[in-house]
Amino acid sequence: MHFWDGYRGTSFTELLEAEHPQLKPNLRHWFAEPGQLPPTASGTTCLALRFAGGALVAGDRLATMGNQVASRRIEKVFATDDYSLMAIAGAAGPAMEMARLIGIQFEHREKIEGAPLELEGKANTLAQLIRQNLPAAMQGLAVLPLFAGYDRRRRTGRVWKYEITGGRYEESEFECVGSGAIFARESLKVSFRENAQRADALRMAVQALTDAADEDRGTGGVDDERGIYPNVKFCTAEGVESAPDEEVAGAWREVLVARRRRRE
């Protein structure tokens, strides 16, 4: 049977439910027993902000499991298609599954309709996936992403935050999630400049994550010895671009120089 003989919608997850329910992601395997949550890795601090060219999304590289380091190099920022980005905080495993699934959802919808979703439609689609994850979130496997991208119709960057029930809220400047979010947000309240250029936006993001790492043990700071730097991606009219480690390291050193000058 072809999917158009049964399900006729544009939702990839609903297609799986209708035609191949055994392939639909099932979060029950994360539980040893009903209500019992085994140790799981958690992502920590991510941020998104608007700048003159579009939107920037960044995250530290540390994943924790209780008081232990689960990974020093986890990727928390994903390109969900050519003009949108998602950053994950919360339970790392389900969050990564959601990031992969949302990209497939966008691709499937574009193939069926012959045109990509508007950026706001993509933000709504992610809200639906978060709402579907609510039972797992109530058991402790919450996924709290940030979503951002370049709106080609409006010709501007846009940023959204979410709550575990699927509620979404657009932010006009920036937003942060994760264990160090309060400290990153306070940093951006001071440093954020509307219509900043790329280099300034990168520096603001790196400074916010560095400030968060100073105050929050769950947020990973720069590890210059191991060559571990925040994961930063830009989304502009040209599409998604990852900031190379050399560029992020340069912004981090500028932040350190500015700190020393303030102390003098």
SVG drawing of the C-alpha trace seen along z (x, -y; Angstrom):
<svg xmlns="http://www.w3.org/2000/svg" viewBox="-7 -50 53 52">
<polyline fill="none" stroke="black" stroke-width="0.4" points="0.0,0.0 1.2,-3.5 0.8,-6.2 -1.5,-8.1 -3.9,-5.2 -4.4,-5.6 -3.2,-8.7 -3.4,-11.9 -2.0,-14.5 1.4,-16.2 2.5,-15.1 5.3,-12.6 4.6,-11.4 0.9,-10.9 1.9,-9.0 4.0,-6.6 1.2,-6.2 -1.2,-5.3 1.0,-3.1 3.9,-1.9 3.2,-2.4 6.1,-0.1 8.5,-2.7 7.2,-5.6 9.7,-6.8 8.7,-5.3 10.1,-6.9 9.0,-4.0 12.3,-2.3 13.9,-5.0 12.2,-3.6 13.4,-0.4 10.0,-0.1 6.9,-2.2 7.7,-5.4 11.3,-4.4 13.8,-6.6 17.3,-5.2 20.3,-7.6 20.2,-9.7 22.4,-12.4 21.2,-15.9 22.1,-18.9 22.7,-22.1 22.8,-25.7 21.8,-27.0 20.8,-30.4 19.4,-32.0 19.5,-35.6 18.7,-37.8 21.3,-39.9 21.4,-42.1 21.9,-39.1 19.4,-36.7 19.6,-34.5 22.4,-32.8 22.0,-29.7 24.7,-28.5 25.2,-25.9 27.9,-24.7 29.4,-21.2 28.9,-19.6 26.3,-16.8 25.9,-15.7 24.5,-12.6 23.8,-13.6 27.1,-14.9 29.1,-13.2 30.3,-14.3 28.4,-12.3 30.1,-13.9 32.4,-16.9 31.7,-17.3 28.0,-16.8 26.3,-18.7 23.3,-20.7 22.7,-22.8 21.1,-21.2 20.2,-22.5 16.6,-21.3 16.6,-22.4 18.4,-25.0 16.8,-28.0 16.1,-26.9 18.0,-25.8 17.1,-24.0 19.0,-23.9 18.3,-21.2 18.3,-21.4 16.9,-18.7 17.1,-14.9 19.7,-14.5 18.5,-11.3 14.9,-12.2 16.0,-15.8 18.3,-14.4 15.5,-12.1 13.2,-15.1 15.8,-17.1 16.2,-14.4 12.5,-13.8 11.6,-17.5 14.1,-17.7 12.4,-14.7 9.0,-16.2 10.0,-19.4 11.4,-17.4 8.4,-15.2 6.0,-18.1 7.9,-19.9 7.9,-16.8 4.1,-16.4 3.2,-20.1 5.8,-21.0 6.9,-24.0 8.6,-24.5 6.7,-25.5 6.9,-29.1 9.2,-29.6 6.3,-30.1 4.7,-26.9 8.0,-25.1 7.8,-26.6 4.3,-25.3 5.3,-21.8 8.0,-21.7 5.4,-22.7 3.3,-19.7 6.2,-17.3 6.9,-18.8 3.2,-18.4 3.4,-14.7 6.4,-14.3 4.4,-15.5 3.9,-12.0 7.7,-11.5 8.3,-15.0 6.1,-14.3 8.4,-11.3 11.5,-13.5 12.4,-13.3 11.6,-16.9 12.8,-18.4 13.0,-22.2 14.4,-23.4 15.0,-26.8 14.0,-27.3 15.3,-30.0 15.7,-30.7 15.7,-33.1 12.2,-34.2 12.6,-34.6 9.3,-36.3 9.9,-38.9 13.7,-38.9 14.6,-38.8 15.8,-36.3 13.2,-35.0 13.5,-33.2 11.1,-31.0 11.1,-29.4 8.8,-26.6 7.4,-25.1 6.9,-21.4 3.2,-21.5 4.0,-22.7 3.3,-26.4 5.6,-28.5 6.5,-32.2 8.4,-34.3 11.2,-36.5 12.1,-39.8 15.8,-39.8 17.1,-36.6 16.3,-33.6 18.2,-31.1 17.4,-27.6 19.1,-25.1 20.7,-25.0 22.8,-28.1 20.0,-30.0 19.5,-32.6 23.2,-33.6 23.4,-33.6 20.2,-35.7 21.6,-38.3 24.8,-38.5 22.9,-39.1 20.7,-41.8 23.9,-43.8 25.7,-43.0 22.9,-42.6 22.8,-45.1 20.0,-45.2 21.1,-44.7 24.6,-43.6 26.9,-42.4 28.0,-38.8 31.3,-39.2 29.5,-41.2 26.7,-38.6 29.2,-35.8 31.0,-37.6 27.8,-38.3 26.9,-34.6 30.3,-33.4 30.4,-35.8 26.9,-34.7 27.9,-31.0 31.2,-31.9 29.4,-33.8 27.0,-30.9 29.8,-28.4 31.4,-30.6 28.3,-30.4 26.7,-27.1 28.5,-23.8 26.3,-22.1 27.4,-24.4 30.6,-23.6 33.1,-26.4 35.7,-26.6 38.4,-23.9 41.3,-25.5 43.6,-22.6 41.3,-20.0 40.1,-22.4 36.5,-22.3 34.5,-25.4 30.8,-26.3 28.8,-25.0 27.6,-28.1 25.5,-28.3 24.2,-31.2 21.1,-31.3 20.9,-34.0 19.5,-34.6 22.3,-32.4 21.2,-29.5 22.8,-27.8 26.5,-28.1 28.5,-26.7 31.1,-29.0 34.5,-27.3 36.3,-26.6 39.0,-29.1 36.4,-31.9 34.7,-30.9 38.1,-30.7 38.9,-34.2 35.7,-35.6 36.4,-33.8 39.9,-35.4 38.3,-38.8 35.9,-38.2 38.9,-37.4 40.7,-40.5 37.7,-42.7 37.3,-41.1 41.0,-41.9 40.5,-45.5 37.5,-45.9 39.5,-44.7 42.3,-47.2"/>
</svg>
